[in-house]
Structures are given as structure tokens and as C-alpha cells.
Amino acid sequence: MNIKHITEFLMSYVSAMESNNVEEMERLKQEILLIFDRLHSVTSEESDKEEIINIILLKMQEKTLTHFDVATYTMDLVILGYS
């Protein structure tokens, strides 16, 4: 459930970024951070999640996050057992 939501919010964030909608980007970023906090895995270390999250946040800050990045990083989280 959380991976589905994080994917949707990140995809919306990229779209808002592409259209330069700063207010929507900020709103979505707050939602994204809350969902990141709720992700948990029974098979992977927390450091795996933190590494992926840090990459996503850096790309968000640099405004270089793409839809392809979102698909790749959320797939990585699923592979690591996060839900």
C-alpha cells in the first residue's frame, strides 16, 4: 500500500516539477516524507531504504528526478521487501 502511494506521489511530484508548480511540489514533498517514514521491510536493513531515499531527495532538490527514476527506485524498494 505505501509503495503504491509513494509511487503515485513521486510521479505527481515529477509532473508538478515539470510544470514548475512550486506549491504542489512542496505539498507533495511533505506527503512523500511521511510515507518514507512508514516504509518497513522484514528482509532488508534500514540503511538500504535510507540510501534510496537519500538519492530520491537529492534528485528532488536538484530538480533532476524523472518518471523513469521513480519507477526504478520504487522497484528497488519492492525488491528489497519494503511495503
N, C-alpha and C positions, 0 to 999 in steps of 0.2 A: 504494500500500500504506500509506504513512504517513498520507495523508489519511483513509483508511478507519479506521485505528486512532485517529487524533486525534478523529474524529467520534464513534466509539464511547466513547472515554474521556470526552470532554466531555459527551456525553449522560448517561453514568453519573454524572458529577460533578454535573450538574444534579439528577438523581434523588436522589443522596445529600444534596445541599444541601436539597432539598425535604423530605426525611425527617429532616433535622438529624443526619445520621450523620457526625460530625466526623472520626472515624478514617478512614472510607472516603474522605472528601473529601481529606484530607491524602495518603493513598496515591495516589489518582488524580491529584492535582496534581503529584506527583513524576513519575509516568509521563508526564503531559501535557508537562511541561517538557522531558523527554528527547526526546520526539517533536518538539516545536517545534524543537529544536536540529538535528534530522536533516532538516528540510524544506529542499528546494532547488528552484530554478527556473532554467531556461536562458533564460527570456524576460523576467523581471522583476527589478527591483532588490531588494536585500535590505531596503531601507527600507520597501518595500511590505509585506513579511512582518512586519517589526518593528512597524509601525503596527497591523496587525490583531491581532497577538499582544498588544500592549500594551492594546488595547481589551478583549480577552478576559480578560486577567489583572486588569485594573481591575474588570470586572464580576464576576469570581470573588471578588475581595477585598471588593467591596461587597455580595456575595451577591445580585446582580441578574441574573446570567446565566440565560437561559431556553433551552428547547429550540429555539425559533424563532431566537434569536441564534446558537446553534451551527450550525444549518442555513445561516443567512445567511453567517456568517463563513467556514465551511468551503467554501461555494460560491464566495465571493470568492477564497479561496486557490487553488481549482481554476481559476477563470477567469484568475488571474494566472500559471498554469502551475506551481504548486507540486505536488509529489508526495511 
